[in-house]
Amino acid sequence: MKAWKVCLPILAVSAACGREENAAVALTPRPAAYNVDKVQKTVEFHDTITTFVVETVAQKDVPLTLKAPAYVAARVQGYNNIARPIVVFDEAEKSNVLNHYLQKLSLLKLAEANAERVKDLYEHGAATGRDLIEAAAEVTQIQSDVASAEMELIEKNFNPADLKAPKVGTTWLLCDLPESELNTLHKGMTCRLEFPGYPGETFTGTIDAPAAVLNVQTRKVRVRIVVDDAAHRFRPGMYATASFDFGHTGLMVPRGALFTAGSKYYVFVQSEKNRFHAREITVSTDAGNYIEVHAGLKEGENIVVNHVYLLKGLVFGI
C-alpha cells in the first residue's frame, strides 16, 4: 500500500499593524494548491500536506455469506395407527397433488400385474391377442398419467422419488436465491437455518436440489433444503433465514473507496503521483468490507481508499 501527501488550499492573510481604526488589510493570494477539471473529473495537487492512501486493484479471495428467507414446505410425520408415514404440507393443494401421484402409482402396479397375467394366459392359449394389446395399452396410459403427476410435484419443487417412501422426520424448506448465485449453489451444500420461533438456536440444512426453472419475474431460483428433524420441532409454514457460506474470487475494492454521484458508483484512480481521476464503475457482489467490480477497473491500477469524500467535494462540488 502506498501513501501520497497532497494539500488543501490556503490563503495567506497579512494585516497591517498599528492602532489606526481604518488600517488597510492586504490579501496576498498564494498559488492554487490544486487544479480541478470538472469536465474530466480530475484533481491535481501541487503540495504535500494531506495524506491520501492508495491501494492496488487486484483479484482477491473473500468469504461471502448469502442470506435469504426460507419457509418449511413439508415434513414427514409418523403415526402409530398408520403404517405408512404421511407427508404434511403447508398447502392443501400440494397434498392433493401427492395423493393423486400415489394413486396413479398404485394403479400402475395393478395394471402391470394384470398385463403379466394376460401375457401368461395368451402364451397358454387362454387369452386373445386383443386382450394382450388392451392390457399393454392400459399400462401405457397409466404410465403417462404417472409422468404427468410427477411433473405436478416437480412444479411444486418436490422430487417424486423422495415422496414414495419418505423417512419420518425429514423436513423440506424452500428458499429463493438470486440468479447471480447459481454458479455457487450445488446439491449437498450446507447452510445455517435460524427460526424466529427458536431464537438463539442454529440448525443445519443441506441443499437437496435447485429448481430446474428460473422465475422470470423475480430472476430468482428456488432451492429445496432438507433437514433431519427427528425431534419434530419444525412445522409446515414456519419461516426461517437460510445462510450460505462460500468463497468468492473477483476484482475487489475496499468499500470505503466507493462513492456515489447521480446514482452512479465511482472510485478515484491515481493517474499520476498527485493526480486523481473519478472513474465510473459497475459493481456486482457485496462481500462486506469489499465490493466486486464488474466493469470500469483493471488489475494493477491504484485507487484512493481514504479521504474519498474530500476529493468528491472538490470534483463534484457536493
C-alpha positions in Angstrom: 0.0 0.0 0.0 1.3 3.5 -0.9 0.7 6.9 0.7 0.9 10.2 -1.1 0.6 13.6 0.5 -1.4 16.4 -1.0 -2.7 19.6 0.4 -5.8 21.8 0.7 -5.8 25.5 -0.5 -4.7 28.1 1.9 -4.9 31.9 1.6 -2.2 33.8 3.4 -3.6 36.9 5.1 -1.4 39.8 6.3 -2.8 42.6 8.3 -1.2 46.0 8.7 0.0 46.7 12.2 -1.0 49.7 14.1 -3.8 51.2 16.0 -5.5 53.2 13.2 -9.2 52.4 13.1 -9.3 52.1 9.4 -5.9 50.3 8.8 -5.7 48.7 5.4 -5.6 44.9 5.1 -3.7 43.3 2.2 -4.7 39.9 1.0 -1.8 38.1 -0.7 -3.1 35.1 -2.6 -0.8 32.0 -2.9 -0.7 29.9 -6.0 -3.6 27.4 -6.1 -2.8 24.2 -4.1 -4.7 22.1 -6.6 -6.3 22.2 -10.0 -9.7 20.8 -10.7 -11.1 19.8 -14.1 -14.8 19.1 -13.5 -15.4 18.0 -17.1 -12.7 15.4 -17.0 -13.5 14.8 -13.3 -9.8 15.1 -12.2 -8.0 16.9 -9.4 -4.2 17.5 -9.3 -2.4 18.7 -6.2 0.8 20.8 -6.0 1.8 20.4 -2.4 2.0 17.5 0.1 0.2 18.1 3.3 -2.9 15.9 3.4 -2.2 12.2 3.1 -4.1 10.1 0.6 -3.7 6.3 0.8 -3.9 4.3 -2.4 -4.4 0.6 -2.9 -3.6 -1.5 -6.0 -6.6 -3.2 -7.5 -6.2 -7.0 -7.6 -8.1 -10.3 -7.7 -9.0 -11.3 -4.1 -10.5 -14.4 -2.5 -13.1 -13.3 0.0 -15.6 -15.2 2.2 -19.2 -14.5 1.4 -22.4 -15.2 3.4 -25.6 -15.1 1.4 -28.8 -14.8 3.4 -32.3 -15.4 2.2 -35.7 -16.0 3.6 -37.0 -19.6 3.7 -40.1 -21.5 4.9 -41.0 -25.0 5.8 -42.9 -26.5 2.9 -43.3 -30.1 4.1 -42.4 -32.6 6.8 -42.7 -36.4 7.2 -44.9 -37.3 10.1 -45.3 -40.8 11.6 -48.5 -42.0 13.3 -48.8 -45.1 15.5 -52.1 -46.2 13.9 -50.9 -45.7 10.3 -48.3 -48.0 8.8 -47.1 -45.6 6.1 -45.6 -42.1 7.1 -47.6 -39.1 6.0 -46.1 -36.1 4.3 -47.7 -32.9 5.8 -47.5 -29.9 3.5 -48.0 -26.2 4.1 -50.7 -26.1 1.4 -53.7 -28.5 0.8 -53.1 -28.3 -2.9 -49.7 -30.0 -2.5 -51.3 -32.8 -0.5 -53.8 -33.3 -3.3 -51.0 -33.5 -5.9 -49.1 -36.1 -3.9 -52.3 -38.2 -3.3 -53.0 -38.1 -7.0 -49.5 -39.3 -7.7 -49.6 -42.1 -5.2 -53.0 -43.3 -6.6 -51.5 -43.4 -10.1 -48.6 -45.4 -8.8 -51.0 -47.9 -7.2 -53.0 -48.2 -10.4 -49.8 -48.7 -12.4 -48.7 -51.5 -10.2 -52.1 -53.2 -10.7 -52.1 -52.7 -14.5 -48.5 -54.1 -14.8 -49.6 -57.2 -12.8 -52.6 -57.6 -15.0 -50.6 -57.3 -18.1 -48.3 -60.0 -16.9 -51.3 -62.3 -16.1 -52.8 -61.7 -19.6 -49.5 -62.4 -21.2 -49.2 -65.7 -19.4 -52.8 -66.6 -20.4 -52.1 -65.7 -24.0 -49.0 -67.9 -24.0 -51.2 -70.8 -22.8 -53.9 -70.1 -25.3 -56.4 -68.8 -22.7 -56.4 -65.1 -23.9 -56.6 -63.5 -27.3 -54.2 -61.1 -28.9 -56.7 -58.4 -28.4 -56.6 -59.0 -24.6 -52.9 -58.7 -24.7 -52.9 -55.4 -26.6 -55.6 -53.9 -24.3 -53.6 -54.8 -21.2 -50.4 -53.3 -22.6 -52.4 -50.1 -23.7 -53.7 -49.8 -20.1 -50.2 -49.9 -18.7 -49.0 -47.3 -21.2 -51.9 -44.9 -20.4 -51.3 -45.1 -16.7 -47.6 -44.6 -17.2 -48.5 -41.4 -18.9 -50.7 -40.4 -16.0 -47.9 -41.1 -13.6 -45.5 -38.9 -15.6 -48.0 -36.1 -15.5 -48.4 -36.4 -11.8 -44.6 -36.4 -11.3 -44.4 -33.2 -13.3 -47.0 -31.6 -11.0 -44.9 -32.5 -8.0 -41.7 -31.1 -9.7 -43.6 -27.9 -10.4 -44.3 -27.7 -6.6 -40.5 -28.1 -6.1 -40.6 -31.7 -4.8 -38.8 -34.8 -6.0 -41.3 -37.6 -6.6 -38.7 -40.2 -5.7 -38.3 -38.7 -2.2 -42.1 -39.0 -1.5 -42.6 -42.7 -2.4 -41.1 -44.0 0.9 -40.2 -40.9 3.0 -38.3 -41.1 6.3 -40.0 -39.9 9.4 -38.6 -36.5 10.5 -37.5 -35.4 7.0 -38.3 -31.8 6.6 -38.1 -29.7 3.4 -37.7 -25.9 3.2 -37.9 -23.7 0.1 -35.7 -20.7 -0.4 -35.4 -18.2 -3.3 -31.9 -17.1 -4.2 -30.6 -14.6 -6.8 -29.8 -15.8 -10.3 -26.3 -14.4 -9.9 -25.5 -17.1 -7.3 -26.4 -20.1 -9.5 -22.8 -20.9 -10.1 -22.1 -21.2 -6.3 -25.0 -23.5 -5.4 -24.9 -27.2 -5.7 -26.5 -30.3 -4.3 -25.1 -31.3 -0.9 -24.0 -27.7 0.0 -24.9 -27.0 3.7 -26.5 -23.9 5.1 -27.4 -22.5 8.5 -31.0 -22.1 9.5 -32.4 -19.7 12.1 -36.1 -19.7 13.1 -37.9 -16.8 14.8 -39.6 -19.5 16.9 -36.3 -20.7 18.2 -34.2 -17.6 19.0 -30.6 -18.2 19.6 -30.6 -21.6 18.0 -29.0 -22.5 14.7 -29.8 -25.6 12.7 -28.0 -27.2 9.7 -29.7 -27.9 6.4 -28.5 -29.3 3.1 -29.4 -28.3 -0.4 -31.4 -31.1 -1.9 -31.7 -29.6 -5.3 -32.0 -26.2 -7.1 -35.2 -25.8 -9.2 -34.8 -26.6 -12.9 -36.6 -23.4 -14.0 -35.8 -19.8 -13.1 -38.6 -17.5 -12.0 -38.7 -15.0 -14.9 -40.5 -12.3 -12.9 -38.1 -12.3 -9.8 -35.0 -13.6 -11.6 -34.5 -16.0 -8.7 -34.1 -19.7 -8.5 -35.9 -21.8 -5.9 -33.8 -24.1 -3.8 -35.1 -27.0 -1.8 -33.3 -27.6 1.6 -33.6 -30.8 3.6 -33.3 -31.1 7.3 -33.5 -34.1 9.6 -36.0 -33.1 12.3 -36.2 -36.2 14.4 -37.4 -34.0 17.3 -40.4 -32.7 15.3 -39.7 -29.1 16.1 -40.5 -27.6 12.7 -44.0 -27.1 11.4 -45.1 -26.6 7.8 -45.4 -22.8 7.2 -42.7 -21.8 9.7 -40.4 -19.1 8.5 -36.6 -19.2 8.7 -33.5 -17.4 7.5 -31.0 -19.5 5.5 -27.3 -18.5 5.4 -25.0 -19.9 2.8 -21.2 -19.6 3.3 -18.8 -19.8 0.4 -15.7 -18.4 -1.0 -15.7 -15.9 -3.9 -12.9 -14.7 -6.2 -13.1 -11.4 -8.0 -11.7 -7.9 -8.7 -12.3 -6.4 -5.3 -12.0 -2.9 -3.9 -12.5 -1.7 -0.3 -16.0 -0.5 0.4 -14.6 2.8 1.6 -13.1 3.5 -1.8 -16.5 3.7 -3.4 -18.8 6.7 -3.5 -22.0 7.6 -5.4 -22.9 10.6 -7.5 -26.1 10.9 -9.6 -27.0 7.2 -8.7 -23.7 6.0 -10.2 -20.7 4.4 -8.5 -17.3 5.9 -8.7 -13.7 5.5 -7.4 -10.7 7.8 -7.6 -8.0 6.3 -9.7 -4.4 7.6 -9.3 -3.2 8.5 -12.8 0.0 10.3 -11.6 1.7 10.9 -8.3 -0.7 13.7 -7.2 -3.3 13.4 -9.9 -6.6 11.6 -9.3 -9.5 10.9 -11.7 -13.1 10.0 -10.7 -14.0 6.9 -12.8 -17.4 5.4 -13.1 -17.6 1.7 -12.3 -20.3 -1.0 -12.1 -20.4 -3.3 -9.1 -21.7 -6.9 -8.6 -21.1 -8.9 -5.4 -21.2 -7.3 -2.0 -18.6 -9.1 0.2 -18.9 -6.9 3.3 -15.7 -4.9 3.6 -15.0 -5.4 -0.1 -17.1 -4.9 -3.2 -16.6 -6.7 -6.5 -16.1 -4.5 -9.6 -17.8 -5.8 -12.7 -16.5 -3.2 -15.1 -14.5 0.1 -15.1 -11.3 -1.0 -13.4 -8.5 -3.4 -14.2 -5.8 -5.1 -12.2 -2.8 -3.1 -11.3 -4.5 0.3 -11.1 -4.2 2.4 -7.9 -7.3 3.8 -6.2 -7.7 6.1 -3.3 -9.0 4.4 -0.2 -9.2 7.3 2.3 -10.4 10.9 2.3 -12.6 9.9 -0.7 -15.4 12.4 0.1 -12.9 15.2 0.3 -12.0 14.5 -3.3 -15.6 14.1 -4.2 -16.4 17.5 -2.9 -13.6 19.1 -5.0 -14.6 17.4 -8.2 -18.4 17.1 -8.0 -19.0 20.1 -5.7 -21.2 18.0 -3.4 
